[in-house]
Amino acid sequence: GYIHNREGSCAQCTDQAHSSVYVRWGHRECPSGAKKLYTGYAAGSHYKHGGSGANTLCLHPQPSYLDHNDADNNGALLYQVEYENTGAADVNANHEATCTVCMVTGASYTQWGRHECPSGQKQEYKGYIMASHYKHSKSTYVCVDSARQTTPQSNGGNQDGNLWYTTEYENFKSGPGYIHNREGSCAQCTIKAKANTCKCTGGTAARGAACTTNGATICSKCSAGFHKSANSCKANTCTCTGGTAARGA
């Protein structure tokens, strides 16, 4: 699907049921409780190039194209990411890295330097801090799952496009606990969202997905003597000629 020399496209998408999106680098699945958008291919700039983007992309497995020209125009260039050996904590050297885009409810963030998430927060995954070699063109750091899984098509050939290496701490004089030459770890952590609380006078307040706004008046059903009016419950009003109109239930 990814055609050599063809211009790449992209889209910005929204899912209203989830509040955070993250990439699980180096894995083909999302953790339990997260919804998978897609599993794709990690890609970035060539390790010898000084231009193009510094960030890493998780490309969709089924590319589509806008206007394009398959000639060798050489603007910004994308290459698949390969794992590289450093001599420590090495896995799947020269294999192409996979990635998965995941959605969760709550605030999800990458924690650098520690692979255990704080108490009360969910650990989505743990892994190694990885980036380009210090002598190569710069790239952004990514938190790569410790499994460092590969794409289904990876054959271990040395393509040398975009390259990932584990990261070492160097000479941390004012950072107690950061050991010289030790590989850095990381984790993806999620602070679980608190459920919305709705209110209702004259009935039962909505709960769960039906309570769309915290603190809002949203009734799921009304008590006897009340009727639904939009999201609220209103008291029934009766009329009576020659007597007293009924009230309440």
C-alpha contacts under 8 A as a table, 3 or more apart, distances in Angstrom:
res1	aa1	res2	aa2	distance
1	G	61	P	7.89
1	G	62	Q	6.34
1	G	63	P	5.94
2	Y	6	R	7.82
2	Y	63	P	6.41
3	I	6	R	5.59
4	H	70	D	7.42
5	N	69	N	7.77
5	N	70	D	5.22
5	N	71	A	6.23
5	N	72	D	5.64
5	N	73	N	7.37
5	N	74	N	7.79
6	R	68	H	6.20
6	R	69	N	6.15
6	R	70	D	4.90
6	R	71	A	7.62
7	E	65	Y	7.23
7	E	66	L	7.84
7	E	67	D	7.92
7	E	68	H	5.59
7	E	69	N	7.06
7	E	70	D	7.69
8	G	64	S	7.98
8	G	65	Y	6.48
8	G	66	L	7.86
9	S	63	P	7.87
9	S	64	S	6.83
9	S	65	Y	5.73
9	S	66	L	6.39
15	D	18	H	6.12
16	Q	19	S	7.38
17	A	105	T	7.71
18	H	21	V	7.89
18	H	103	M	6.21
18	H	104	V	5.56
18	H	105	T	4.85
18	H	106	G	7.69
19	S	103	M	7.54
19	S	104	V	6.39
19	S	105	T	5.06
19	S	106	G	5.78
19	S	107	A	6.91
20	S	103	M	5.78
20	S	104	V	5.42
20	S	105	T	6.19
20	S	106	G	6.30
20	S	107	A	5.90
20	S	108	S	5.91
21	V	101	V	7.07
21	V	102	C	5.67
21	V	103	M	4.51
21	V	104	V	6.44
21	V	108	S	7.44
22	Y	101	V	5.92
22	Y	102	C	5.50
22	Y	103	M	6.61
22	Y	108	S	7.34
22	Y	109	Y	7.95
23	V	58	C	7.44
23	V	99	C	6.67
23	V	100	T	5.58
23	V	101	V	4.48
23	V	102	C	6.04
24	R	27	H	6.06
24	R	29	E	7.92
24	R	30	C	6.99
24	R	99	C	5.69
24	R	100	T	5.11
24	R	101	V	6.25
24	R	102	C	7.03
24	R	125	Y	7.58
24	R	143	C	7.96
24	R	144	V	7.12
24	R	145	D	6.84
25	W	42	A	7.62
25	W	97	A	7.82
25	W	98	T	6.67
25	W	99	C	4.48
25	W	100	T	6.49
25	W	142	V	7.51
25	W	143	C	6.61
25	W	144	V	4.73
25	W	145	D	5.88
25	W	148	R	7.80
26	G	97	A	5.72
26	G	98	T	5.10
26	G	99	C	5.17
26	G	100	T	7.85
26	G	144	V	5.33
26	G	145	D	5.10
26	G	146	S	7.64
26	G	147	A	6.81
26	G	148	R	4.40
26	G	149	Q	4.98
26	G	150	T	6.86
27	H	30	C	7.77
27	H	98	T	5.96
27	H	99	C	5.38
27	H	100	T	6.36
27	H	145	D	6.28
27	H	147	A	6.96
27	H	148	R	6.35
27	H	149	Q	5.14
27	H	150	T	7.46
28	R	39	T	5.76
28	R	40	G	7.94
28	R	98	T	6.40
28	R	99	C	5.99
28	R	100	T	5.69
28	R	149	Q	7.00
29	E	36	K	7.15
29	E	39	T	7.14
29	E	100	T	6.20
30	C	34	A	5.90
30	C	35	K	6.72
30	C	36	K	5.74
30	C	100	T	6.70
30	C	101	V	7.60
30	C	102	C	5.87
31	P	34	A	5.73
31	P	124	E	5.92
31	P	125	Y	7.20
33	G	104	V	7.36
34	A	102	C	6.10
34	A	103	M	5.59
34	A	104	V	5.09
35	K	102	C	5.55
35	K	103	M	5.07
35	K	104	V	6.55
36	K	39	T	7.68
36	K	100	T	7.12
36	K	101	V	6.11
36	K	102	C	4.66
36	K	103	M	6.43
37	L	100	T	7.48
37	L	101	V	5.46
37	L	102	C	5.77
37	L	103	M	7.13
38	Y	60	H	6.74
38	Y	61	P	7.51
38	Y	100	T	5.76
38	Y	101	V	5.61
38	Y	102	C	7.62
39	T	60	H	6.97
39	T	61	P	6.72
39	T	98	T	7.27
39	T	99	C	5.72
39	T	100	T	4.19
39	T	101	V	6.47
40	G	58	C	5.97
40	G	59	L	5.28
40	G	60	H	4.97
40	G	61	P	4.82
40	G	98	T	5.93
40	G	99	C	5.41
40	G	100	T	6.10
40	G	151	T	7.82
41	Y	57	L	7.91
41	Y	58	C	5.46
41	Y	59	L	5.03
41	Y	60	H	6.90
41	Y	61	P	6.93
41	Y	80	Q	7.02
41	Y	81	V	8.00
41	Y	96	E	7.97
41	Y	97	A	6.60
41	Y	98	T	4.88
41	Y	99	C	5.83
41	Y	151	T	6.93
42	A	56	T	6.72
42	A	57	L	5.70
42	A	58	C	4.72
42	A	59	L	6.30
42	A	80	Q	5.95
42	A	81	V	5.54
42	A	96	E	7.76
42	A	97	A	5.70
42	A	98	T	5.54
42	A	99	C	5.89
43	A	56	T	5.73
43	A	57	L	5.25
43	A	58	C	6.45
43	A	59	L	6.97
43	A	78	L	6.18
43	A	79	Y	5.34
43	A	80	Q	4.26
43	A	81	V	5.12
43	A	162	N	6.90
44	G	53	G	7.00
44	G	54	A	7.25
44	G	55	N	6.60
44	G	56	T	4.87
44	G	57	L	6.27
44	G	77	L	7.97
44	G	78	L	5.20
44	G	79	Y	5.42
44	G	80	Q	6.42
44	G	81	V	6.58
44	G	162	N	5.65
45	S	49	H	6.93
45	S	51	G	7.70
45	S	52	S	5.94
45	S	53	G	6.14
45	S	54	A	6.83
45	S	56	T	7.97
45	S	77	L	6.16
45	S	78	L	5.20
45	S	79	Y	5.86
45	S	161	G	7.30
45	S	162	N	5.68
46	H	49	H	5.34
46	H	77	L	7.49
46	H	78	L	7.08
46	H	79	Y	6.11
46	H	160	D	7.81
46	H	161	G	4.83
46	H	162	N	4.80
46	H	163	L	7.91
47	Y	132	S	7.10
47	Y	136	H	5.70
47	Y	137	S	5.48
47	Y	138	K	7.97
47	Y	160	D	7.65
47	Y	161	G	6.20
47	Y	162	N	5.20
47	Y	163	L	6.40
48	K	136	H	6.15
48	K	137	S	5.91
49	H	52	S	7.61
49	H	137	S	6.37
50	G	137	S	5.89
51	G	76	A	7.26
52	S	75	G	7.90
52	S	76	A	4.68
52	S	77	L	6.15
52	S	78	L	7.93
53	G	56	T	7.85
53	G	76	A	7.53
54	A	138	K	6.48
54	A	139	S	4.53
54	A	140	T	5.92
55	N	139	S	5.98
55	N	140	T	5.31
56	T	139	S	7.66
56	T	140	T	7.16
58	C	99	C	6.00
58	C	100	T	7.26
58	C	101	V	7.51
59	L	63	P	7.97
60	H	63	P	6.11
65	Y	68	H	7.06
74	N	77	L	6.75
79	Y	161	G	5.20
79	Y	162	N	5.76
80	Q	96	E	6.51
80	Q	97	A	7.60
80	Q	161	G	6.09
80	Q	162	N	5.94
81	V	96	E	5.52
81	V	97	A	5.64
81	V	161	G	6.43
81	V	162	N	4.56
81	V	163	L	5.42
81	V	164	W	6.82
82	E	93	A	7.22
82	E	94	N	5.25
82	E	95	H	5.32
82	E	96	E	4.43
82	E	97	A	5.75
82	E	159	Q	7.80
82	E	160	D	7.09
82	E	161	G	7.16
82	E	162	N	6.25
82	E	163	L	4.98
82	E	164	W	6.12
83	Y	91	V	7.42
83	Y	92	N	6.32
83	Y	93	A	4.93
83	Y	94	N	5.34
83	Y	95	H	5.89
83	Y	96	E	6.63
83	Y	97	A	6.69
83	Y	163	L	6.05
83	Y	164	W	5.02
83	Y	165	Y	6.57
84	E	90	D	7.48
84	E	92	N	7.81
84	E	93	A	4.83
84	E	94	N	5.88
84	E	163	L	6.39
84	E	164	W	5.79
84	E	165	Y	5.48
85	N	88	A	7.38
85	N	90	D	5.36
85	N	91	V	7.52
85	N	93	A	5.77
85	N	165	Y	6.69
86	T	89	A	7.88
86	T	90	D	6.75
86	T	165	Y	6.67
86	T	166	T	7.03
87	G	90	D	6.49
88	A	183	E	7.98
89	A	166	T	7.70
90	D	93	A	6.97
91	V	147	A	7.83
91	V	148	R	6.64
92	N	95	H	5.55
92	N	148	R	7.16
92	N	149	Q	7.67
92	N	150	T	7.63
92	N	156	G	7.74
93	A	156	G	7.16
94	N	156	G	5.01
94	N	157	G	6.06
94	N	158	N	5.30
94	N	159	Q	7.38
94	N	160	D	7.85
95	H	150	T	6.23
95	H	151	T	7.96
95	H	154	S	5.65
95	H	155	N	6.46
95	H	156	G	4.42
95	H	157	G	6.91
95	H	158	N	7.80
96	E	150	T	5.48
96	E	151	T	5.97
96	E	154	S	5.54
96	E	156	G	7.42
97	A	148	R	7.05
97	A	149	Q	6.37
97	A	150	T	4.65
97	A	151	T	5.95
98	T	149	Q	6.24
98	T	150	T	5.03
98	T	151	T	4.94
104	V	108	S	7.62
105	T	192	K	6.70
105	T	193	A	6.18
106	G	190	T	6.26
106	G	191	I	5.49
106	G	192	K	4.60
106	G	193	A	4.24
107	A	190	T	5.48
107	A	191	I	5.13
107	A	192	K	6.76
107	A	193	A	7.09
108	S	188	Q	7.00
108	S	189	C	5.56
108	S	190	T	4.06
108	S	191	I	6.25
109	Y	188	Q	5.81
109	Y	189	C	5.49
109	Y	190	T	6.37
110	T	143	C	7.40
110	T	186	C	7.20
110	T	187	A	5.87
110	T	188	Q	4.54
110	T	189	C	6.22
111	Q	114	R	6.53
111	Q	115	H	7.38
111	Q	117	C	7.60
111	Q	186	C	5.55
111	Q	187	A	5.16
111	Q	188	Q	6.03
111	Q	189	C	6.80
112	W	115	H	7.69
112	W	129	I	7.54
112	W	143	C	7.88
112	W	185	S	6.73
112	W	186	C	4.60
112	W	187	A	6.73
113	G	184	G	5.73
113	G	185	S	5.13
113	G	186	C	5.23
114	R	117	C	7.61
114	R	184	G	7.85
114	R	185	S	5.58
114	R	186	C	5.02
114	R	187	A	6.65
115	H	126	K	5.34
115	H	127	G	6.80
115	H	185	S	5.62
115	H	186	C	4.50
115	H	187	A	4.59
116	E	123	Q	7.18
116	E	126	K	7.50
116	E	186	C	7.93
116	E	187	A	6.60
117	C	121	Q	6.24
117	C	122	K	6.85
117	C	123	Q	5.66
117	C	187	A	6.80
117	C	188	Q	7.72
117	C	189	C	5.78
118	P	121	Q	5.70
120	G	191	I	7.64
121	Q	189	C	6.41
121	Q	190	T	5.62
121	Q	191	I	5.04
121	Q	192	K	6.66
122	K	189	C	5.57
122	K	190	T	5.07
122	K	191	I	6.63
122	K	192	K	7.34
123	Q	126	K	7.30
123	Q	187	A	6.85
123	Q	188	Q	5.97
123	Q	189	C	4.71
123	Q	190	T	6.56
124	E	187	A	7.36
124	E	188	Q	5.26
124	E	189	C	5.72
124	E	190	T	7.00
125	Y	145	D	6.52
125	Y	187	A	5.75
125	Y	188	Q	5.50
125	Y	189	C	7.62
126	K	143	C	7.82
126	K	144	V	7.72
126	K	145	D	5.73
126	K	146	S	6.38
126	K	185	S	7.52
126	K	186	C	5.83
126	K	187	A	4.21
126	K	188	Q	6.44
127	G	143	C	6.06
127	G	144	V	5.19
127	G	145	D	4.20
127	G	146	S	4.14
127	G	147	A	7.73
127	G	185	S	5.69
127	G	186	C	5.41
127	G	187	A	6.12
128	Y	143	C	5.71
128	Y	144	V	5.35
128	Y	145	D	6.57
128	Y	146	S	6.09
128	Y	166	T	6.48
128	Y	167	T	7.58
128	Y	183	E	7.48
128	Y	184	G	6.01
128	Y	185	S	4.36
128	Y	186	C	5.72
129	I	141	Y	6.44
129	I	142	V	5.81
129	I	143	C	4.87
129	I	144	V	6.33
129	I	166	T	6.02
129	I	167	T	5.68
129	I	183	E	7.83
129	I	184	G	5.57
129	I	185	S	5.47
129	I	186	C	6.11
130	M	141	Y	5.67
130	M	142	V	5.50
130	M	143	C	6.40
130	M	144	V	6.54
130	M	164	W	5.74
130	M	165	Y	5.25
130	M	166	T	4.59
130	M	167	T	5.53
131	A	139	S	6.03
131	A	140	T	6.32
131	A	141	Y	4.91
131	A	142	V	6.49
131	A	163	L	7.41
131	A	164	W	4.98
131	A	165	Y	5.52
131	A	166	T	6.85
131	A	167	T	7.04
132	S	136	H	6.31
132	S	137	S	7.05
132	S	138	K	6.22
132	S	139	S	5.75
132	S	162	N	7.69
132	S	163	L	5.68
132	S	164	W	5.23
132	S	165	Y	5.91
133	H	136	H	5.22
133	H	137	S	7.78
133	H	138	K	7.89
133	H	163	L	7.63
133	H	164	W	7.36
133	H	165	Y	6.18
134	Y	137	S	7.77
134	Y	138	K	7.46
143	C	185	S	7.82
143	C	186	C	5.94
143	C	187	A	6.92
143	C	188	Q	7.79
144	V	148	R	6.63
145	D	148	R	5.50
145	D	149	Q	7.94
150	T	154	S	6.41
151	T	154	S	5.34
154	S	157	G	7.84
160	D	163	L	6.73
166	T	183	E	6.48
166	T	184	G	7.49
167	T	183	E	5.37
167	T	184	G	5.66
168	E	180	H	7.45
168	E	181	N	5.07
168	E	182	R	5.18
168	E	183	E	4.39
168	E	184	G	5.78
169	Y	172	F	7.00
169	Y	178	Y	6.64
169	Y	179	I	6.54
169	Y	180	H	5.36
169	Y	181	N	5.27
169	Y	182	R	5.77
169	Y	183	E	6.59
169	Y	184	G	6.65
170	E	179	I	7.83
170	E	180	H	5.08
170	E	181	N	5.83
171	N	180	H	5.63
172	F	175	G	5.29
172	F	176	P	7.62
172	F	178	Y	6.37
172	F	179	I	7.45
172	F	180	H	6.95
173	K	176	P	7.60
175	G	178	Y	5.86
178	Y	182	R	7.74
179	I	182	R	5.58
195	A	208	G	6.90
195	A	214	N	7.98
196	N	207	R	7.52
196	N	208	G	7.20
196	N	211	C	6.14
196	N	212	T	7.07
196	N	213	T	6.32
196	N	214	N	4.37
196	N	215	G	7.16
197	T	207	R	6.96
197	T	211	C	6.79
197	T	213	T	7.76
197	T	214	N	5.15
197	T	215	G	5.60
197	T	216	A	7.61
198	C	205	A	5.68
198	C	206	A	6.01
198	C	207	R	6.93
198	C	211	C	5.91
198	C	213	T	7.30
198	C	214	N	5.96
198	C	215	G	4.94
198	C	216	A	5.11
198	C	217	T	5.72
198	C	218	I	6.01
198	C	219	C	7.96
199	K	204	T	7.92
199	K	205	A	5.06
199	K	206	A	7.49
199	K	215	G	6.56
199	K	216	A	6.26
199	K	217	T	4.81
199	K	218	I	6.25
199	K	219	C	7.17
200	C	203	G	5.78
200	C	204	T	5.95
200	C	205	A	4.77
200	C	206	A	7.95
200	C	217	T	5.48
200	C	218	I	6.10
200	C	219	C	5.29
200	C	232	S	6.70
200	C	233	C	7.22
201	T	204	T	7.71
201	T	232	S	7.51
201	T	233	C	6.50
202	G	222	C	5.97
202	G	223	S	5.71
202	G	226	F	6.24
202	G	233	C	5.57
202	G	234	K	6.99
202	G	235	A	7.30
203	G	219	C	6.27
203	G	220	S	7.48
203	G	221	K	5.63
203	G	222	C	3.89
203	G	223	S	4.71
203	G	226	F	7.58
203	G	233	C	6.28
204	T	219	C	5.54
204	T	220	S	5.70
204	T	221	K	5.44
204	T	222	C	6.24
204	T	223	S	7.49
205	A	217	T	7.48
205	A	218	I	5.91
205	A	219	C	4.49
205	A	220	S	5.67
205	A	221	K	7.53
206	A	210	A	5.64
206	A	211	C	5.12
206	A	218	I	5.66
206	A	219	C	5.22
206	A	220	S	4.73
207	R	210	A	5.65
207	R	211	C	5.06
207	R	220	S	7.98
208	G	211	C	5.63
209	A	212	T	6.18
210	A	220	S	7.89
211	C	214	N	7.06
211	C	216	A	7.75
211	C	218	I	6.67
213	T	216	A	5.55
217	T	231	N	6.68
217	T	232	S	6.45
218	I	231	N	4.77
218	I	232	S	5.97
219	C	222	C	6.97
219	C	228	K	7.92
219	C	231	N	5.58
219	C	232	S	5.55
219	C	233	C	6.72
220	S	231	N	7.96
221	K	228	K	7.39
221	K	233	C	7.86
222	C	226	F	5.71
222	C	227	H	5.90
222	C	228	K	6.42
222	C	233	C	5.74
223	S	226	F	5.62
223	S	227	H	7.72
224	A	248	G	7.78
224	A	249	A	5.10
225	G	235	A	5.96
225	G	236	N	5.46
225	G	247	R	7.61
225	G	248	G	5.01
225	G	249	A	3.98
226	F	233	C	5.80
226	F	234	K	5.25
226	F	235	A	4.30
226	F	236	N	5.09
226	F	248	G	7.78
226	F	249	A	7.67
227	H	233	C	5.30
227	H	234	K	5.38
227	H	235	A	6.44
227	H	236	N	6.35
228	K	231	N	6.82
228	K	232	S	5.81
228	K	233	C	4.64
228	K	234	K	6.33
229	S	232	S	5.25
229	S	233	C	5.80
229	S	234	K	6.33
235	A	248	G	7.08
236	N	247	R	7.47
236	N	248	G	7.13
237	T	246	A	7.94
237	T	247	R	6.99
238	C	245	A	5.60
238	C	246	A	5.87
238	C	247	R	6.92
239	T	245	A	5.13
239	T	246	A	7.50
240	C	243	G	5.70
240	C	244	T	5.94
240	C	245	A	4.71
240	C	246	A	7.84
241	T	244	T	7.79
